[in-house]
């Protein structure tokens, strides 16, 4: 459904609704959705630009993808997540990185993921 809203396929294009649906899937562990949520926060597509949230979701996506045999599941690759993350890290303050790292840790604890 998220892709349908993002690209306007059989549904009106709505980046906000796409971000909502991607977030639902991301919370359930879908690495592609985690990547898409991270990119949405990086670009402000359907959500406000938020480097902390972008860092969180892109890091979680990289973790999910590192558990895949080839570093790739479905439509997302670890390299894409790493590249997207490196695009924003340079613009982040140490305080933002610390806060984002705490959010990643909380996510991992909530989802029983070993770091």
C-alpha positions in Angstrom: 0.0 0.0 0.0 2.9 2.4 0.8 4.3 2.0 -2.7 0.9 2.7 -4.2 0.6 5.9 -2.3 4.2 6.9 -2.9 4.0 6.4 -6.7 0.2 7.1 -7.2 -0.5 3.6 -8.5 -4.3 2.9 -8.2 -4.4 5.4 -5.3 -3.9 9.2 -5.3 -0.3 10.0 -4.7 0.1 11.0 -1.1 3.6 11.0 0.5 2.2 11.4 4.0 0.1 8.3 3.7 3.0 6.5 2.1 5.2 7.4 5.1 2.5 6.2 7.5 2.3 2.8 5.8 6.1 2.5 5.4 6.4 3.2 9.2 3.9 0.5 10.0 5.9 -2.0 8.0 9.2 -0.7 9.4 8.0 -1.3 12.9 7.3 -4.9 11.9 10.9 -5.4 10.7 10.6 -4.8 7.0 14.1 -3.6 5.9 12.8 -2.0 2.7 10.3 0.0 4.7 12.9 0.9 7.3 15.1 2.3 4.5 12.1 4.2 2.9 11.2 5.8 6.3 14.8 6.8 6.8 14.9 8.4 3.3 11.6 10.1 3.9 13.0 11.8 7.1 16.1 12.7 5.2 14.2 14.4 2.3 11.1 15.6 4.1 8.9 13.4 1.9 5.6 13.1 3.6 7.2 13.8 7.0 9.2 16.8 8.3 12.9 16.6 7.8 14.3 14.9 10.9 18.0 13.8 10.9 17.6 11.9 14.2 14.7 9.8 12.9 16.5 9.4 9.5 19.6 8.1 11.3 17.5 5.7 13.5 15.6 4.1 10.6 18.6 3.9 8.2 20.7 2.3 11.0 17.9 -0.2 11.8 17.6 -1.0 8.1 21.4 -1.6 7.9 21.1 -4.0 10.9 18.2 -5.8 9.3 20.1 -6.1 6.0 23.3 -7.3 7.7 21.2 -10.3 8.9 20.4 -11.1 5.3 22.7 -13.6 3.5 23.7 -11.2 0.7 23.0 -7.9 2.4 19.9 -7.5 0.4 16.3 -8.3 1.0 13.7 -7.4 -1.6 14.2 -3.9 -2.9 16.7 -2.6 -0.3 20.4 -3.1 -0.1 22.8 -2.5 2.8 24.9 -0.2 0.6 22.0 2.0 -0.2 21.3 2.4 3.5 24.9 3.1 4.3 25.2 5.7 1.6 22.0 7.4 2.7 23.2 7.4 6.3 26.6 8.9 5.4 24.8 11.7 3.5 23.2 12.9 6.8 25.8 12.1 9.5 28.1 14.9 8.5 25.3 17.4 9.0 24.4 16.1 12.4 25.6 17.5 15.8 27.1 15.1 18.3 23.9 15.6 20.4 21.7 14.5 17.5 23.9 11.4 16.9 23.7 10.5 20.6 19.9 10.9 20.6 19.6 8.8 17.4 21.8 6.1 18.8 19.6 5.9 21.9 16.5 5.5 19.6 18.3 2.7 17.8 19.1 1.0 21.1 15.5 1.4 22.2 14.2 -0.1 19.0 16.6 -3.0 19.3 15.5 -3.7 22.9 11.8 -3.5 22.0 12.3 -5.9 19.1 14.7 -8.2 20.9 17.5 -7.5 18.5 21.1 -8.1 19.6 23.5 -5.4 18.7 
